[in-house]
Amino acid sequence: MINCPLSLTEFLSFTISIADSLGNVHALNIIHKDINPSNIVVNPDAKLLKIIDFGIASRLPCENPTLKNPEQLD
């Protein structure tokens, strides 16, 4: 593994990609549960980012909230 620092522009680009990717995963009602540096694979030459190891991820049930009159909550 070669450890070379990223420029600020590259770093911000990857952090935005991580946030976008996690947003897409969460939109599918999936929670990764183990986000850490070893589960984020980056290939700066190919500008490729992957989030890996969904082994302990959970799928959240879809909820359909029902609006009720607060007086009926008792």
C-alpha positions in Angstrom: 0.0 0.0 0.0 1.4 3.3 -1.0 0.5 6.1 1.3 0.6 9.5 -0.4 -1.3 12.6 0.8 -4.1 14.0 -1.3 -4.3 17.6 -2.3 -7.1 19.6 -0.6 -9.1 19.5 -3.8 -8.8 15.7 -4.1 -9.6 15.2 -0.5 -12.7 17.3 -0.7 -13.8 15.6 -3.9 -13.5 12.2 -2.2 -15.3 13.3 1.0 -18.2 14.6 -1.1 -18.2 11.3 -3.0 -18.3 9.4 0.3 -21.2 11.5 1.6 -23.1 11.1 -1.7 -22.6 7.4 -1.7 -23.8 7.0 1.9 -26.8 9.2 1.0 -27.6 6.8 -1.8 -27.3 3.8 0.5 -29.4 5.4 3.2 -32.0 6.3 0.6 -32.4 2.5 0.1 -33.0 2.2 3.8 -29.6 0.5 4.4 -27.4 1.4 7.3 -23.7 0.3 6.9 -22.9 0.2 10.6 -19.1 0.0 10.1 -17.9 3.0 8.3 -14.2 3.4 8.9 -11.1 4.1 6.8 -10.5 0.4 6.0 -14.0 0.1 4.5 -13.5 3.0 2.1 -11.3 2.1 -0.9 -10.0 4.9 -3.0 -8.2 4.8 -6.4 -7.1 8.4 -6.9 -5.7 7.7 -10.4 -9.0 6.3 -11.6 -10.9 8.7 -9.4 -12.8 5.7 -8.0 -14.3 5.3 -4.6 -15.9 2.2 -3.1 -17.6 1.6 0.2 -17.1 -2.1 1.1 -17.9 -4.6 3.8 -21.7 -4.4 4.2 -21.5 -7.6 6.3 -23.2 -6.1 9.4 -25.4 -3.7 7.5 -29.1 -3.4 8.3 -32.1 -2.8 6.1 -34.5 -0.5 7.8 -38.2 -1.2 7.4 -40.1 1.4 5.4 -42.3 3.4 7.7 -45.5 5.1 6.6 -46.1 7.8 9.3 -49.7 8.5 10.1 -50.7 12.0 11.0 -53.1 12.1 13.9 -54.8 14.7 15.9 -52.6 15.2 19.1 -55.8 15.0 21.2 -56.2 11.4 20.0 -52.8 10.2 21.1 -53.8 9.5 24.7 
